[in-house]
Amino acid sequence: LRHARSRFRRAVLLQVRRGAAWGWAGLGDGLAAPAVRRMKLGLGQPGVLDTVVRTRAHFLGPLGKTEANVRLLKQLGGGVPKSAILLPILAQGRVVNVLYADMGRGEQVDPAAVGDLLILATRIAQSWDRLLSRVG
């Protein structure tokens, strides 16, 4: 999360469980830890978060004006970025976390900063798999 924050103005790690994405931790402009932990975004409605979880693929681009996306941005403290990046983090083939990052209101994500995050998300997924193989 600190690495993502070093490249983006806002970075939030969401935990995916029971048909929803729950705030776990966040850093950056307008993000207070208690507010992030109160985040709960239902899945199953048209929106970028649902798409990332359902397809297990990253998203880079502008957020469409859907009810779910508007709720996501409100819970992030408001402000519509020109683009955002969302990365699924998988454990044993299932999305367990989503990393969201943007450059803040009216700003666009720098594609050059995305490569590191893709590598990081892959390494986190590998760590989850190693941990779960030891437990289970």
DSSP file with accessible surface (Angstrom, degrees, kcal/mol):
  #  RESIDUE AA STRUCTURE BP1 BP2  ACC     N-H-->O    O-->H-N    N-H-->O    O-->H-N    TCO  KAPPA ALPHA  PHI   PSI    X-CA   Y-CA   Z-CA
    1    1 A L     >        0   0   59      0, 0.0     4,-2.6     0, 0.0     5,-0.2   0.000 360.0 360.0 360.0 -41.1    0.0    0.0    0.0
    2    2 A R  H  >  +     0   0  209      1,-0.2     4,-1.7     2,-0.2     5,-0.1   0.887 360.0  52.2 -63.4 -37.1    2.9    2.4    0.8
    3    3 A H  H  > S+     0   0   68      2,-0.2     4,-0.7     1,-0.2    -1,-0.2   0.939 110.2  47.5 -63.6 -45.2    4.4    1.6   -2.6
    4    4 A A  H >> S+     0   0    0      1,-0.2     4,-1.7     2,-0.2     3,-1.3   0.919 110.0  53.3 -61.6 -41.7    1.1    2.4   -4.3
    5    5 A R  H 3< S+     0   0   87     -4,-2.6    -1,-0.2     1,-0.3    -2,-0.2   0.833 100.5  61.2 -64.9 -28.8    0.8    5.6   -2.4
    6    6 A S  H 3< S+     0   0   76     -4,-1.7    -1,-0.3     1,-0.2    -2,-0.2   0.738 115.8  33.0 -70.1 -17.8    4.3    6.6   -3.5
    7    7 A R  H << S+     0   0  102     -3,-1.3     2,-0.3    -4,-0.7   103,-0.2   0.599 123.5  40.2-108.8 -19.1    3.0    6.6   -7.1
    8    8 A F  S  < S-     0   0    3     -4,-1.7    95,-0.2    -5,-0.1     3,-0.1  -0.898  71.2-127.8-132.1 159.9   -0.6    7.7   -6.6
    9    9 A R  S    S+     0   0   98     93,-1.0    20,-1.8    -2,-0.3     2,-0.4   0.810  98.4  27.2 -77.6 -32.6   -2.5   10.2   -4.6
   10   10 A R  E     +AB  28 102A   9     92,-2.1    92,-1.9    18,-0.2     2,-0.3  -0.999  64.3 173.1-131.3 138.5   -5.0    7.7   -3.2
   11   11 A A  E     +AB  27 101A   0     16,-2.3    16,-2.6    -2,-0.4     2,-0.4  -0.981   4.9 179.2-144.5 129.6   -4.5    3.9   -2.7
   12   12 A V  E     -AB  26 100A   0     88,-2.7    88,-3.0    -2,-0.3     2,-0.6  -0.996  18.0-149.9-134.2 136.4   -7.0    1.6   -1.0
   13   13 A L  E     -AB  25  99A  35     12,-3.2    11,-2.2    -2,-0.4    12,-1.5  -0.935  19.5-165.2-105.1 122.8   -6.8   -2.1   -0.4
   14   14 A L  E     -AB  23  98A   1     84,-3.0    84,-1.9    -2,-0.6     2,-0.5  -0.847  12.9-139.4-108.3 145.6  -10.3   -3.8   -0.3
   15   15 A Q  E     -AB  22  97A  65      7,-3.3     7,-3.3    -2,-0.4     2,-0.6  -0.896  15.6-145.8-103.6 131.5  -11.0   -7.3    1.0
   16   16 A V  E     +A   21   0A  13     80,-2.6     2,-0.3    -2,-0.5     5,-0.2  -0.875  38.9 130.9-103.7 120.9  -13.5   -9.3   -1.0
   17   17 A R  E >   +A   20   0A  79      3,-2.4     3,-1.4    -2,-0.6    -2,-0.1  -0.959  58.7  12.7-164.0 149.5  -15.8  -11.6    0.9
   18   18 A R  T 3  S-     0   0  207     -2,-0.3     3,-0.1     1,-0.3    -1,-0.0   0.853 127.3 -53.7  51.3  44.0  -19.5  -12.5    1.1
   19   19 A G  T 3  S+     0   0   53      1,-0.2    24,-2.5    23,-0.1     2,-0.3   0.694 120.9  83.8  71.4  19.2  -20.5  -10.7   -2.0
   20   20 A A  E <  S-AC  17  42A   3     -3,-1.4    -3,-2.4    22,-0.2     2,-0.5  -0.965  71.8-125.4-147.3 161.8  -19.0   -7.4   -1.0
   21   21 A A  E     -AC  16  41A   0     20,-2.8    20,-2.7    -2,-0.3     2,-0.4  -0.967  29.7-162.9-110.3 125.6  -15.8   -5.4   -1.0
   22   22 A W  E     -AC  15  40A  65     -7,-3.3    -7,-3.3    -2,-0.5    18,-0.2  -0.889  24.0-109.6-111.7 137.9  -14.8   -4.2    2.5
   23   23 A G  E     +A   14   0A  10     16,-1.9    -9,-0.2    -2,-0.4     3,-0.1  -0.413  39.8 166.2 -65.4 134.6  -12.3   -1.5    3.2
   24   24 A W  E     -     0   0A 119    -11,-2.2     2,-0.3     1,-0.4   -10,-0.2   0.727  61.5 -17.7-113.8 -55.8   -9.1   -2.8    4.8
   25   25 A A  E     -A   13   0A  37    -12,-1.5   -12,-3.2    11,-0.1    -1,-0.4  -0.991  57.9-178.8-154.0 152.1   -6.5   -0.1    4.6
   26   26 A G  E     -A   12   0A  11     -2,-0.3     2,-0.3   -14,-0.2   -14,-0.2  -0.994   6.9-166.7-154.2 151.7   -5.9    3.1    2.7
   27   27 A L  E     +A   11   0A  65    -16,-2.6   -16,-2.3    -2,-0.3     2,-0.2  -0.992  43.6  43.3-137.3 144.2   -3.4    5.9    2.3
   28   28 A G  E >  S+A   10   0A  22     -2,-0.3     3,-2.0     3,-0.3   -18,-0.2  -0.712  84.4   6.5 126.2-170.6   -3.6    9.3    0.6
   29   29 A D  T 3  S-     0   0   81    -20,-1.8     3,-0.1     1,-0.3    -2,-0.1  -0.226 126.4  -8.8 -55.5 120.4   -5.6   12.4    0.1
   30   30 A G  T 3  S+     0   0   73      1,-0.2     2,-0.7   -20,-0.0    -1,-0.3   0.572  97.6 129.5  72.6  10.7   -8.8   12.5    2.1
   31   31 A L    <   -     0   0   26     -3,-2.0     2,-0.4     4,-0.0    -3,-0.3  -0.867  33.7-175.5-105.4 110.7   -8.5    8.9    3.3
   32   32 A A     >  -     0   0   53     -2,-0.7     4,-2.3     1,-0.1     3,-0.3  -0.845  31.3-125.1-101.2 139.3   -8.8    8.4    7.1
   33   33 A A  H  > S+     0   0   47     -2,-0.4     4,-2.4     1,-0.2     5,-0.2   0.885 108.9  51.0 -52.9 -45.4   -8.3    4.9    8.5
   34   34 A P  H  > S+     0   0   65      0, 0.0     4,-1.1     0, 0.0    -1,-0.2   0.913 110.8  49.2 -62.3 -37.8  -11.6    4.7   10.3
   35   35 A A  H  > S+     0   0   36     -3,-0.3     4,-0.5     2,-0.2     3,-0.2   0.893 110.3  50.8 -67.2 -39.2  -13.5    5.8    7.1
   36   36 A V  H >< S+     0   0    2     -4,-2.3     3,-1.5     1,-0.2   -13,-0.3   0.937 108.2  52.0 -63.8 -43.6  -11.7    3.2    5.0
   37   37 A R  H 3< S+     0   0  152     -4,-2.4    -1,-0.2     1,-0.3    -2,-0.2   0.757 106.5  55.2 -67.0 -20.8  -12.5    0.4    7.5
   38   38 A R  H 3< S+     0   0  184     -4,-1.1    -1,-0.3    -3,-0.2    -2,-0.2   0.572  82.3 117.5 -85.3  -9.4  -16.2    1.4    7.3
   39   39 A M    <<  +     0   0    2     -3,-1.5   -16,-1.9    -4,-0.5     2,-0.3  -0.349  34.1 168.3 -62.9 133.3  -16.3    1.0    3.6
   40   40 A K  E     -C   22   0A 114    -18,-0.2     2,-0.5    -2,-0.1   -18,-0.2  -0.915   7.5-178.8-146.5 120.0  -18.6   -1.7    2.3
   41   41 A L  E     -C   21   0A   6    -20,-2.7   -20,-2.8    -2,-0.3     2,-0.1  -0.976  22.5-134.1-124.4 115.5  -19.4   -1.9   -1.4
   42   42 A G  E     -C   20   0A  36     -2,-0.5     3,-0.3   -22,-0.2   -22,-0.2  -0.370  17.1-144.0 -66.5 144.8  -21.8   -4.6   -2.6
   43   43 A L  S    S+     0   0   34    -24,-2.5    -1,-0.1     1,-0.2     7,-0.0  -0.590  71.8  65.5-100.7 168.4  -20.9   -6.6   -5.7
   44   44 A G  S    S+     0   0   62      1,-0.4    -1,-0.2    -2,-0.2   -24,-0.0   0.409  79.3  99.8  99.5  -3.4  -23.3   -7.8   -8.4
   45   45 A Q  S    S-     0   0   81     -3,-0.3    -1,-0.4     1,-0.0     5,-0.3  -0.885  89.7 -85.8-112.3 149.2  -24.2   -4.4   -9.7
   46   46 A P  S    S+     0   0  103      0, 0.0    22,-0.8     0, 0.0    23,-0.4  -0.301  80.1 109.0 -56.7 123.6  -22.7   -2.8  -12.8
   47   47 A G  S  > S-     0   0    9     21,-0.2     4,-2.1     1,-0.1     5,-0.1  -0.920  78.7 -93.8 175.8 165.7  -19.5   -1.1  -11.8
   48   48 A V  H  > S+     0   0    7     -2,-0.3     4,-2.4     1,-0.2     5,-0.2   0.877 118.9  53.5 -65.9 -38.4  -15.8   -1.3  -12.1
   49   49 A L  H  > S+     0   0   12      1,-0.2     4,-2.3     2,-0.2     5,-0.2   0.944 110.2  46.9 -64.2 -45.6  -15.3   -3.1   -8.8
   50   50 A D  H  > S+     0   0   26     -5,-0.3     4,-3.0     1,-0.2     5,-0.2   0.913 111.6  52.4 -61.9 -41.0  -17.7   -5.9   -9.8
   51   51 A T  H  X S+     0   0   53     -4,-2.1     4,-2.7     2,-0.2     6,-0.3   0.922 109.4  48.4 -61.7 -44.5  -16.1   -6.2  -13.2
   52   52 A V  H  X>S+     0   0    1     -4,-2.4     4,-1.5     2,-0.2     5,-0.6   0.924 115.8  43.8 -63.7 -42.7  -12.6   -6.6  -11.7
   53   53 A V  H  <5S+     0   0   28     -4,-2.3    42,-0.2    -5,-0.2    -2,-0.2   0.937 116.7  46.0 -68.9 -44.9  -13.8   -9.3   -9.2
   54   54 A R  H  <5S+     0   0  154     -4,-3.0    -2,-0.2    -5,-0.2    -1,-0.2   0.913 122.7  33.8 -65.7 -43.3  -15.9  -11.1  -11.8
   55   55 A T  H  <5S-     0   0   69     -4,-2.7    -1,-0.2    -5,-0.2    -2,-0.2   0.619  94.3-137.7 -88.4 -14.9  -13.3  -11.2  -14.6
   56   56 A R  T  <5 +     0   0  141     -4,-1.5     2,-0.3    -5,-0.3    -3,-0.2   0.833  65.4 120.4  57.4  35.4  -10.3  -11.5  -12.3
   57   57 A A      < -     0   0   46     -5,-0.6    -1,-0.2    -6,-0.3    -2,-0.2  -0.936  67.0-106.8-128.9 150.9   -8.6   -8.9  -14.5
   58   58 A H        -     0   0   96     -2,-0.3     2,-0.4    29,-0.1    29,-0.2  -0.263  27.4-145.8 -72.5 163.2   -7.2   -5.5  -13.8
   59   59 A F  E     +D   86   0A  57     27,-2.4    27,-2.4     2,-0.0     2,-0.4  -0.999  17.7 176.0-132.2 133.0   -8.9   -2.3  -15.0
   60   60 A L  E     +D   85   0A  72     -2,-0.4    25,-0.2    25,-0.2    23,-0.0  -0.967  44.6  57.7-136.8 117.3   -7.2    1.0  -16.1
   61   61 A G  E    S-D   84   0A  11     23,-2.1    23,-2.2    -2,-0.4     2,-0.1  -0.951  86.5 -30.6 157.7-171.8   -9.3    3.8  -17.3
   62   62 A P        -     0   0   94      0, 0.0     2,-0.6     0, 0.0    21,-0.2  -0.436  59.0-117.4 -74.5 147.7  -12.1    6.2  -16.6
   63   63 A L        -     0   0   22     18,-0.4    20,-0.0    -2,-0.1   -16,-0.0  -0.775  29.3-127.4 -86.6 122.5  -14.9    5.1  -14.2
   64   64 A G        -     0   0   42     -2,-0.6     2,-1.9     1,-0.1   -16,-0.2  -0.244  29.2-100.7 -62.8 157.1  -18.3    5.0  -15.9
   65   65 A K        +     0   0  202      4,-0.1     2,-0.3   -18,-0.1    -1,-0.1  -0.546  69.2 141.4 -86.1  78.7  -21.1    6.8  -14.3
   66   66 A T     >  -     0   0   45     -2,-1.9     4,-2.5     1,-0.1     5,-0.2  -0.798  64.7-111.8-110.7 161.8  -22.9    3.9  -12.6
   67   67 A E  H  > S+     0   0  143     -2,-0.3     4,-2.3     1,-0.2     5,-0.2   0.908 118.6  50.8 -58.9 -41.3  -24.5    3.8   -9.2
   68   68 A A  H  > S+     0   0   15    -22,-0.8     4,-2.2     1,-0.2    -1,-0.2   0.901 110.8  47.9 -66.1 -40.1  -21.8    1.4   -7.9
   69   69 A N  H  > S+     0   0    8    -23,-0.4     4,-2.5     2,-0.2    -1,-0.2   0.894 110.3  51.7 -68.5 -38.7  -19.0    3.6   -9.2
   70   70 A V  H  X S+     0   0   55     -4,-2.5     4,-2.4     2,-0.2    -2,-0.2   0.931 110.5  49.2 -62.7 -42.0  -20.5    6.8   -7.7
   71   71 A R  H  X S+     0   0   69     -4,-2.3     4,-2.4    -5,-0.2    -2,-0.2   0.914 109.6  52.5 -62.7 -42.3  -20.8    4.9   -4.3
   72   72 A L  H  X S+     0   0    3     -4,-2.2     4,-1.3     1,-0.2    -2,-0.2   0.956 111.2  45.6 -58.1 -50.4  -17.2    3.8   -4.6
   73   73 A L  H  <>S+     0   0   15     -4,-2.5     5,-2.9     1,-0.2    -1,-0.2   0.888 111.2  52.7 -65.0 -37.1  -15.9    7.4   -5.2
   74   74 A K  H ><5S+     0   0  155     -4,-2.4     3,-1.6     1,-0.2    -1,-0.2   0.919 108.9  49.6 -62.8 -43.1  -18.1    8.8   -2.4
   75   75 A Q  H 3<5S+     0   0   63     -4,-2.4    -1,-0.2     1,-0.3    -2,-0.2   0.733 105.4  58.6 -70.5 -19.5  -16.7    6.2    0.1
   76   76 A L  T 3<5S-     0   0    2     -4,-1.3    -1,-0.3    -3,-0.2    -2,-0.2   0.425 132.6 -91.4 -84.2  -0.8  -13.2    7.2   -1.1
   77   77 A G  T < 5 -     0   0   58     -3,-1.6    -3,-0.2    -4,-0.2    -2,-0.2   0.541  67.3 -85.6 103.9   8.5  -13.9   10.8    0.0
   78   78 A G  S   <S+     0   0   29     -5,-2.9    27,-0.1    -6,-0.2    -4,-0.1  -0.110  73.9 116.2  86.7 176.0  -15.3   12.2   -3.3
   79   79 A G        -     0   0   16     25,-0.1    -1,-0.2     1,-0.1    25,-0.1   0.522  56.0-120.5  87.2 122.8  -13.7   13.6   -6.3
   80   80 A V        -     0   0   94      2,-0.0    26,-2.9    24,-0.0     2,-0.1  -0.863  24.8-151.5 -98.6 115.7  -13.9   12.0   -9.7
   81   81 A P        -     0   0    6      0, 0.0   -18,-0.4     0, 0.0    27,-0.2  -0.456  21.7-124.5 -78.0 158.4  -10.5   11.1  -11.3
   82   82 A K  S    S-     0   0  129     25,-1.9     2,-0.3    22,-0.4    26,-0.2   0.814  93.4  -2.6 -69.1 -30.4  -10.0   11.0  -15.1
   83   83 A S        -     0   0    6     24,-1.3    20,-0.6    21,-0.2     2,-0.3  -0.983  64.5-167.2-155.0 162.8   -8.8    7.5  -14.6
   84   84 A A  E     -DE  61 102A   0    -23,-2.2   -23,-2.1    -2,-0.3     2,-0.4  -0.945  16.5-132.7-145.6 163.5   -8.1    4.8  -12.0
   85   85 A I  E     -DE  60 101A   1     16,-2.7    16,-2.4    -2,-0.3     2,-0.4  -0.982  17.9-175.1-121.5 133.3   -6.4    1.5  -11.7
   86   86 A L  E     -DE  59 100A   0    -27,-2.4   -27,-2.4    -2,-0.4    14,-0.2  -1.000   4.5-169.9-127.9 129.4   -7.9   -1.5  -10.0
   87   87 A L  E     - E   0  99A   2     12,-2.5    12,-2.7    -2,-0.4     2,-0.2  -0.975  15.2-139.1-122.3 125.1   -6.0   -4.7   -9.5
   88   88 A P  E     - E   0  98A  18      0, 0.0     2,-0.5     0, 0.0    10,-0.2  -0.580  11.2-153.3 -78.0 143.1   -7.4   -8.0   -8.3
   89   89 A I  E     - E   0  97A   2      8,-3.1     7,-2.8    -2,-0.2     8,-1.7  -0.985  17.4-157.1-117.5 119.6   -5.3  -10.0   -5.9
   90   90 A L  E     - E   0  95A  42     -2,-0.5     2,-0.4     5,-0.2    39,-0.3  -0.704  17.6-168.9-102.3 150.0   -6.0  -13.7   -6.1
   91   91 A A  E >  S- E   0  94A   3      3,-2.7     3,-1.9    -2,-0.3    35,-0.1  -0.981  84.4 -15.9-133.6 119.1   -5.5  -16.6   -3.7
   92   92 A Q  T 3  S-     0   0  132     -2,-0.4     3,-0.1     1,-0.3    -1,-0.1   0.873 130.9 -51.9  52.0  42.1   -6.0  -20.0   -5.1
   93   93 A G  T 3  S+     0   0   36      1,-0.2     2,-0.4   -37,-0.0    -1,-0.3   0.424 117.5 107.4  82.3  -0.7   -7.7  -18.6   -8.1
   94   94 A R  E <  S- E   0  91A 149     -3,-1.9    -3,-2.7   -38,-0.0     2,-0.5  -0.900  75.5-114.0-114.1 139.2  -10.2  -16.5   -6.2
   95   95 A V  E     + E   0  90A   8     -2,-0.4    -5,-0.2   -42,-0.2     3,-0.1  -0.570  42.2 161.9 -71.4 119.9  -10.2  -12.7   -5.8
   96   96 A V  E     +     0   0A  16     -7,-2.8   -80,-2.6    -2,-0.5     2,-0.3   0.623  64.1  19.4-110.5 -24.2   -9.5  -12.0   -2.1
   97   97 A N  E     -BE  15  89A   3     -8,-1.7    -8,-3.1   -82,-0.3     2,-0.4  -0.976  57.8-155.0-141.8 156.6   -8.4   -8.3   -2.4
   98   98 A V  E     -BE  14  88A   0    -84,-1.9   -84,-3.0    -2,-0.3     2,-0.6  -0.998  11.9-149.8-131.2 130.1   -8.7   -5.5   -4.9
   99   99 A L  E     -BE  13  87A  11    -12,-2.7   -12,-2.5    -2,-0.4     2,-0.4  -0.897  15.7-169.1 -98.6 122.6   -6.1   -2.7   -4.9
  100  100 A Y  E     +BE  12  86A   1    -88,-3.0   -88,-2.7    -2,-0.6     2,-0.3  -0.924  11.2 167.4-111.1 136.8   -7.6    0.7   -6.0
  101  101 A A  E     +BE  11  85A   0    -16,-2.4   -16,-2.7    -2,-0.4     2,-0.3  -0.996   3.6 160.3-148.0 146.6   -5.5    3.7   -6.9
  102  102 A D  E     -BE  10  84A   0    -92,-1.9   -92,-2.1    -2,-0.3   -93,-1.0  -0.928  44.1-116.9-151.5 176.6   -5.9    7.1   -8.6
  103  103 A M        -     0   0   43    -20,-0.6     5,-0.1     1,-0.4     2,-0.1   0.250  64.7-105.2-103.0   9.6   -4.3   10.5   -8.8
  104  104 A G    >   -     0   0    6    -21,-0.2     3,-2.1     3,-0.2   -22,-0.4  -0.276  68.9  -5.0  95.1 178.7   -7.2   12.4   -7.3
  105  105 A R  T 3  S-     0   0  197      1,-0.3     3,-0.1   -24,-0.2   -26,-0.1  -0.162 130.6  -6.4 -52.2 124.4  -10.0   14.6   -8.6
  106  106 A G  T 3  S+     0   0   33    -26,-2.9     2,-0.3     1,-0.2    -1,-0.3   0.490 105.9 119.6  72.7   4.7   -9.7   15.4  -12.3
  107  107 A E    <   -     0   0   91     -3,-2.1   -25,-1.9   -24,-0.1   -24,-1.3  -0.721  55.7-132.2-107.4 156.0   -6.3   13.7  -12.7
  108  108 A Q        -     0   0  122     -2,-0.3     2,-0.2   -26,-0.2   -24,-0.1  -0.819  24.3-110.3-107.7 142.6   -5.2   10.8  -14.9
  109  109 A V        -     0   0    4     -2,-0.4   -25,-0.1    -8,-0.1  -101,-0.1  -0.462  31.4-123.0 -67.2 135.7   -3.2    7.7  -13.8
  110  110 A D    >   -     0   0   95   -103,-0.2     3,-2.0    -2,-0.2     4,-0.5  -0.738  14.0-147.5 -80.9 114.9    0.3    7.7  -15.3
  111  111 A P  G >> S+     0   0   86      0, 0.0     3,-1.2     0, 0.0     4,-0.7   0.802  94.8  66.7 -56.3 -26.9    0.5    4.4  -17.2
  112  112 A A  G 34 S+     0   0   80      1,-0.3     4,-0.4     2,-0.2     3,-0.2   0.796  97.2  54.2 -64.5 -25.9    4.2    4.2  -16.3
  113  113 A A  G <> S+     0   0    8     -3,-2.0     4,-0.8     1,-0.2    -1,-0.3   0.611  94.6  71.6 -82.6 -10.8    3.3    3.7  -12.7
  114  114 A V  H <> S+     0   0   10     -3,-1.2     4,-2.2    -4,-0.5     3,-0.3   0.862  82.2  67.1 -76.9 -35.8    1.1    0.8  -13.4
  115  115 A G  H  X S+     0   0   36     -4,-0.7     4,-2.0    -3,-0.2     5,-0.2   0.899 100.0  49.9 -54.3 -45.7    3.8   -1.8  -14.3
  116  116 A D  H  > S+     0   0   66     -4,-0.4     4,-2.6     1,-0.2    -1,-0.2   0.883 109.7  52.1 -60.7 -39.9    5.2   -1.9  -10.7
  117  117 A L  H  X S+     0   0    0     -4,-0.8     4,-2.9    -3,-0.3    -1,-0.2   0.878 106.2  53.2 -66.9 -37.5    1.7   -2.4   -9.3
  118  118 A L  H  X S+     0   0   60     -4,-2.2     4,-1.9     2,-0.2    -1,-0.2   0.925 111.8  45.8 -61.9 -42.8    1.0   -5.3  -11.6
  119  119 A I  H  X S+     0   0   84     -4,-2.0     4,-2.3    -5,-0.2    -2,-0.2   0.930 113.0  50.5 -64.5 -44.2    4.2   -7.0  -10.5
  120  120 A L  H  X S+     0   0   52     -4,-2.6     4,-2.5     1,-0.2    -2,-0.2   0.926 108.6  51.2 -60.7 -44.7    3.3   -6.3   -6.8
  121  121 A A  H  X S+     0   0    9     -4,-2.9     4,-2.3     1,-0.2    -1,-0.2   0.899 110.0  50.4 -61.5 -38.7   -0.2   -7.7   -7.2
  122  122 A T  H  X S+     0   0   78     -4,-1.9     4,-2.2     1,-0.2    -1,-0.2   0.922 110.9  48.5 -65.1 -42.3    1.3  -10.9   -8.7
  123  123 A R  H  X S+     0   0  160     -4,-2.3     4,-2.1     2,-0.2    -2,-0.2   0.879 110.1  51.3 -67.9 -36.5    3.8  -11.2   -5.8
  124  124 A I  H  X S+     0   0   56     -4,-2.5     4,-2.5     2,-0.2    -1,-0.2   0.930 109.3  51.0 -64.7 -42.4    1.0  -10.7   -3.2
  125  125 A A  H  X S+     0   0   16     -4,-2.3     4,-2.5     1,-0.2   -33,-0.3   0.915 109.1  50.8 -60.6 -41.6   -1.1  -13.4   -4.8
  126  126 A Q  H  X S+     0   0   93     -4,-2.2     4,-2.4     1,-0.2    -1,-0.2   0.899 109.4  51.1 -63.0 -38.7    1.9  -15.8   -4.7
  127  127 A S  H  X S+     0   0   57     -4,-2.1     4,-2.6     2,-0.2    -2,-0.2   0.910 109.2  50.6 -64.7 -43.3    2.4  -15.0   -1.0
  128  128 A W  H  X S+     0   0   69     -4,-2.5     4,-2.9   -38,-0.2     5,-0.2   0.936 110.6  49.6 -57.7 -47.5   -1.3  -15.7   -0.4
  129  129 A D  H  X S+     0   0   63     -4,-2.5     4,-2.1   -39,-0.3    -2,-0.2   0.913 111.6  48.0 -61.5 -42.8   -1.0  -19.1   -2.2
  130  130 A R  H  X S+     0   0  124     -4,-2.4     4,-1.4     2,-0.2    -1,-0.2   0.932 113.7  47.8 -63.1 -44.2    2.1  -20.0   -0.2
  131  131 A L  H  X S+     0   0   82     -4,-2.6     4,-1.8     1,-0.2     3,-0.3   0.938 113.0  47.1 -62.3 -46.2    0.5  -19.1    3.1
  132  132 A L  H  X S+     0   0   53     -4,-2.9     4,-2.8     1,-0.2    -1,-0.2   0.833 107.1  57.0 -69.2 -29.6   -2.7  -21.0    2.3
  133  133 A S  H  < S+     0   0   83     -4,-2.1    -1,-0.2    -5,-0.2    -2,-0.2   0.844 108.5  48.0 -70.1 -29.2   -0.8  -24.1    1.1
  134  134 A R  H  < S+     0   0  189     -4,-1.4    -2,-0.2    -3,-0.3    -1,-0.2   0.869 117.4  41.5 -75.1 -36.0    0.9  -24.2    4.6
  135  135 A V  H  <        0   0  115     -4,-1.8    -2,-0.2    -5,-0.1    -3,-0.2   0.890 360.0 360.0 -77.9 -44.3   -2.4  -23.8    6.5
  136  136 A G     <        0   0   98     -4,-2.8    -3,-0.2    -5,-0.2    -2,-0.1   0.634 360.0 360.0 -97.6 360.0   -4.6  -26.1    4.4
